[in-house]
């Protein structure tokens, strides 16, 4: 083989193989492919079980292809159909010119789709930077407590919400954690609105129940009918008393150091933005806990408890309880790492479908 040809092959390899690794193949097979399939099949009706397995497969392939076609813009859909037509005609007639035309059109369509994708990705990157900039980056310094937290979105942007606010009034600190219904950009935009309204409400109210009642009044006018927000609000008084009110969110995990046991505390409450027929504030319940040295509070979103393995089994609240009970003598920063390790081992490489957020507080 001539040096010129070797050089040409080398350049081709560098062009198509740049950055290629085993991890790229693994991500394509384990993460990307299932995600793409779910994207196209999420609205497809399940095949009739009374039909044979081959017929069910044919149905899924057909419906997935139709879903794929309908995701295109009408003009691109037309060009795609034309490219397929010329490819079939060229193949049947052994006409390379028709097949070449099909190849060119398909690559032009691919170029347009990639341009759209990367343009959208650039916008998502900006949105992610904005979202991260408005969320706390470090835990607050609250006398009498060791605090750590973790936040990570499943996609470029997320719908989980957390915040730490110093009131400077009756209760010096307020902690909030919540989850907007849905995922992606829509949930992220709602989350930004939630924080803005939350900060306004905080200027006039300090008790968790008062905050949630007034937050619900404001957000009901913003949320669409299919959107809602579950949230837990906790306040820490100057005497370290921990107060909690919950609007439909997951329970609080409380570790009692004196008897070395965990319990899930679930005050009454329904989600914000739901059609509650005026009962929202009537069902809200606020509780108080006076913690002792070593007691631990864990606030979390469903990205923790509903983390799945490859067989779709959920991590559950029980696994979180086991980690806290076993390593209760650790600092909150160490507990954070242990929880993340436990989640990683459990999921065993399965793709993540939801944001993960949790806050750990330990009484000193």
N, C-alpha and C positions, 0 to 999 in steps of 0.2 A: 504494500500500500504506500503510495507516495506521501511525502511530508505535507504537501498541500492538502491532500484529502484528509489526512489525520488531523491537520489543523482545523479544517472545516468541521469535521465530526466533533472535535473538542469544543469548538465554539457553540455548536448546537447543544452539546451536553451542558455546557455552562449556562446557556440561555434557558433551557427547560428544566435543568436539575438544580439550579441555584437554590440553596436553602432547604433542599429536600433531605428528610431524615425519617428514621423509623417512627418517630413520634408523630410526624405529619400523617403517615399512613394510619397509625393507630387512632389519631383524632378523627380522620376522615371516616373510618369504619365504625368507631365506637360512639362518636359524638355527632359529627356533621350529618352522616347518612340518616340516622334515626330522627334527627331534628328536622331535616328536609322532608322526610316522609311524613312526619307528623304535621308539618306546615301544610302540605297539600291534601292530606286525608282527614284533617280535623272536622270538616263539615260534610264528609261523605257518610251516607247512611250505611250501616252494617249490612253485609250480604245476608240473604235469606239462608238460614242454617239448614233448611229442608233440601237445598240444592247440593249437588256433589261438590267435593273439594275443588276439582279442576274448574268447575263453573264459578265457584266463589272467587278463585284466583283471577280468572278472566274478568269478572265483574270489577274487582279491585284495581286491576291494571287499567281497564277502560276508564273507570271513574277518576283514577289518579291522573291519567293523561288528559282527560277533559278539564280537571281542576288546574293542571299545569297550563293548558292552553288559555283558560279563562283568566289567569293571573296576568297575562300579557295585555298591553295596550292594544286596542282594536287594529290599528294600522300595522303593528308588529305581528299581531296574530295573522293578519292577511298575508304578510310577507313570509311568515313561517310556513303557512299552508302552501304558498306558492313554491317555496324551496323544497318542501317534501314532494310536491307534485312533479317538479322537474327532475328530482332525484329518481323517483320511481320510473318516469318516462325514459330517462337516460339509461337506467339500469336495464329496463326491458328491451330497449332498442340498441343497447351497447353503444350509446352515444356519449362520449366523454365530455362534449361541450355542455350538454344539459346538466350532467353531474358536476362539472366545474362551476356552472352558474349556481347550482344549489349550494355548493360548498362556500362560494363567495357570499351569498345572501345570508347563510347561517352564521358565518363569521362576523358579518356586519351586525347582525342582530345581537350576537354575543358581545360585540364591542359596545353597543348601545346599553345593553343590560349591565355590563361591568361598569360603565361610566355612571349609570344611575346608582349602582350599588355603592361605589366609592364616594360619590357625591353625598349620598345619604349617610355614609359612615363618617365623613368629615363633619357633617352637621350633628350626628350623634356624639362624636368626640367633644364637640363644643358644649353640647347639652350636658354630657357627663361632667365636664370640667366645672360648669356652672353649678350643677347639682352638688358636687363634692365641695365646692367653695362655700356653700351656704350651710352645710352640715358640720357639726363640731368635729375637729380632727384629734383632739386630745380630751381625756376625761377631766371633769371638774375636780377641784380640790375642795372636798367637803370634810370639815372637821369631824372626826369620829368614824370615818368610813374610808375603806380602800376600794377604789372603783376602777373597773376596766370594761371595755366594750369592743365589739367587732361588728363591722358592716361591710358587706360585699354584695354587689348586684349579680344576678344570674345573666343579665344581658348588659349592653352598654350603659343603660340607665335603668333605674328601678323605682318601685313604688313603696318600699319600706321607708318609714320615717322614725327618726329619733332626735332628741334634743335635750339639752341641759340648760336651765335658765335660773339665774340668781334674781330673786324678787326684791331683796332688800327690805322686806316687810315682815309680816308675821312668820312666814315660812321662807327661810333664806334660799332654799333650792327646790326647783321643780324638775322632775325627770319625766320624759314622755317617750313612748315607743308605740308605733302603730304600723298598719299595713293598708294601703289603698287597694281596692279591688282591681283586678286586672294586672297586666305586666307591660313593660316597655315604655314607649314615649308617652302614651296617654296617662298611665299611672304616675310617671315622673312629673308631668305637668301639674297634675292634681296635687302631688306631694309638695311642690313649690308653693302652690296656693295655700295648702294646709299650713305650712310653716308661717307664711305671712299673716294669715288670720290668727293663728295660735299666738304669735308675738303681740298682736293687737289686743287679744283677749287677756293676755297675761298682764297687761298694763293696768287692768281694772280688777282682776280677780286672782286670788292666790290658792284657795282651797280646790283640790282636785275635782270635786263634784261641781262646784261653781264653774270651773274652767270648761268642763265637758258640756254642761248645759248650754252655756253661751257659745261654745264652739259649734254645737249642733245647730243652733239657731242661724249662725252665719253660713255654715257650709251647706245647709239644705238649699239655700238659694243659688249655690254655685254648682253643686253636683247634678249631673244628669240622672234620670230615673234609674239607670242601671248601674250607677256608681255608689259606693259606700266606703266607709272608713272605720276600721276597728282600731281602738287605741286604749292604752292604759296610761294613766297619769298618776305619778307618785310625788309626794312632797316630803321633805325632810325638815322637821322643825329644829329649832336651836337646841332642844333637849334630845336630839337624835331620834325622836319619834317618827316612825315611817307610816305615812298615810297613803292609801291606794284607792283609786276609783277606776272602774273598767267599763269601757263602752264596747262590749261584744268581743273584746280581744282575748287572747289565750290567757290561761291562769298564771299567776305568779308562783314560781317555785321558791319555797321558803325552807331553808335548812336551819333547824333548831339545834344549836351546839350543845345545849345542856343534856338533851336526850339522844343526840346523834341521829336524828330522823329528819326526813323530808316530807313536806306536804304541799299539795297544789291548792292555792287559795284563789277562789273564783267569786269575787263579789258580783252581785247581780248587775246587769246592764246590757243594753242592745247597741248595735252598731250605729254610727253617725251617718246621716243621709238617707236612712231607710224611712219608708212611710210608716211612722210609728203611731199615727192617729193620736198624737199628743201625749203618749204614755212614757216618752223617753225619760223625762226628769223624774217621773214617779217611780220608775223601776231602778234607777241608779242607786247603788249602795256604796258608801265610803267606809272603809275599815281602817283601824289603827293598830300598829304593832310597835311595842317597845322592845327593841332588840337587845340582847345581851352580847357580851364579848364572843366573837367567833360565829355569830349568826350570819347567814348568807341569803341574799335575795337575788333571784335571776329572772329578768324580764326578757322575753324572746318572741320572735315572730315564727310563723308556721314554716318558714324555710328551714328551721332547725328540726322541729318535730316531724315534718313531712319530707325530709330528705330521704331519697329512695336509693335502693341498691338496684342491680341489674334485673332482679326478679320483681321489681316494683314493690318490695316490702318497705314500709316506712320506719324511720329511725325511732320515732315515738318519744313521748315524754319520759317513759321509764328508763331509757338509756341515758338521757340527760340527768335524771335523778341518780342513777348509779355512779356517774362520773363525779357529781358533786359530793355524794355521800362518801365515796372512796377517797377523794382527795380534798376533803373539807379543810384540812390543815394548811393547804397551799395558799399562796397569795392569789388575788384575782387575776393578775397577769398570767400566772402559771395555770390557773383554771381555764382561762381563755384558750391557751395553747392545747390543753388536754381535751377540751371540748372539740376543737377543730381537728385534732388527731383522731378522736373517736368518730367524728363525722366522715373523715376521709377514709378510715379503715372500713366503716360500715358501707359507704357508697361504692367502694372498690372500683373507682373509675367510671361509674355510671354518670351520664350527663346530669347537670343540675338544672332544675326547672323553676326554682324560685330564689328570691333574694334571701340572704342569711343575715340576721341582725340579732344580737343579744347584748344585754348589759348585766354586769355582775357587780353587786355591792356587798361588802363584808364589813360588819361592825367591828371596830377595833376596841 
